[in-house]
Amino acid sequence: MFVLHSRLNRALRTVGVLALVSAGLMVVDAVGPVEAAVLNPIASESNGFLVIVEGDATLTSNESEGAVALGGDLTIGGNYQAGFIEPSDYTYSNGGYTDPDFTSLLVGGSIDFAASSPGASLSVNKGVAHVGDLSTADVVDNGNITAIVATGGSSGTTPRVQVQGIQGSNDAYNSNVETPGLFDTLFGSSFDRFRTYSSDIGALTGATCSGVTEVELRDQNGNLPYPGNGAAARINIASNSVNVFNLTISELASLTTINANGSLGAASPMIINITDAGALNFTPPNWGFIQGSQTAQYVMFNFPNATSITQPSDGLTVWGSIMAPRASFTDLSSGNIEGNVIVTSLEHGGASNGGEMHKAYFNAEIPCLSETVTTTTVAPTTTVAPTTTVAPTTTVAPTTTVAPTTTVAPTTTVAPT
């Protein structure tokens, strides 16, 4: 199923409204009430970025297959790769200039070279990089790469960000690496929406939202009730419905074996709501029915109340996207993350290998999410009856027809003989 990004939907709706306004057929009143919407809560705001961080990020190991955006400062802790497989959907332009490629690394603040590790290098494999503040940095190239280094450095200086490919000899691009305010332009209100969506998703029930099915734990044979105590379990996946699975972090850790009847898909995604507040130690489950990048794109781990999340070094692969727009995230696990990451701050890797973030973008729409809409009034149409123009009447004088005059020859009388 093709899912059109909500940002594009909103743009198309806006174009349509403006057309009607200009034609005098619609009057825009004001921003109206919050209404329930059906949308992809990540793709609607992401601009194709895989990882979006509201604040600072320390990227040490290993890589992100997709694009990374952060609103704060970047610290480079080791050899890291961003946009390893593909960039975002966003292309920067300024006046008559347009980037030669899509963006793979967006830093809203600056690069903290002093806090970065000596010898560290962040490589942008696909696409280009943009940084909001280069007051302590230089952009240099050697013809093959563009390097962003501390002031006074060369293209080989570390720590550095290096952009591969044609950008190294592209002077127009090099002079447009610095982009103050770009993160705010793209994501200035996104985290408000992410937090709203996360709360909405955390509150979804079948009773309050049609199209939602709450997942029930059953015993290993599929019967109720579930015996508890971490026993092997089975669940039913409802087709054509959003499957909502509400768990505490301790319940999640105890459920080592779950089998499923049914399969996940774009029309039948799964939301795993971890409802605990505060600081959480997140050990992802090893459930066979959510494994594989094709399936993981239909799974979201939603943390509506968490303020910090740590994935320990012995953690497993996360099969699904992480939606934690109120939480910092520390990923120390060599296991991968198969999906988007939405967090307030990020530490990827560190003392141990942080694994990889794979491009299993969340790919499903969720109902009953809050969206502020614009109230419009359609002006009544007045139908004017057509005017009939009657041609003037021309009075023609009657024609008098005169009968032709017949001349009769005179009769001659002949006398009798």
Secondary structure, DSSP 8 states (H G I E B T S, - for coil): -----HHHHHHHHHHHHHHHHHTTSEEEEEEEEEEEEEE-TTHHHHTT-SEEESS-EEE-SSEESS-EEESS-EEE-SEEEESSS---S---EETTEE-SS-EEEEESS-B-TTTS-TT-EEEE-SSEEEES--TTEEEEE-SS-EEEEETT--TT-SSEEEE-GGGGG-HHHHTTSB-TTHHHHHHTTHHHHHHHHHHHHHT--TTTSTTEEE---EETTS-SS---TT--EEEE--TTSEEEEEE-HHHHHH---EEEES--BTTB-EEEEE---EEEE------GGG-SHHHHTTEEEE-SSEEEEEE-TT---B-SEEEEEEEEEEE--SS-EES-EEEEEEEE-SSS---EEE-------EEEEEEEEEEEEE---------------------------------------
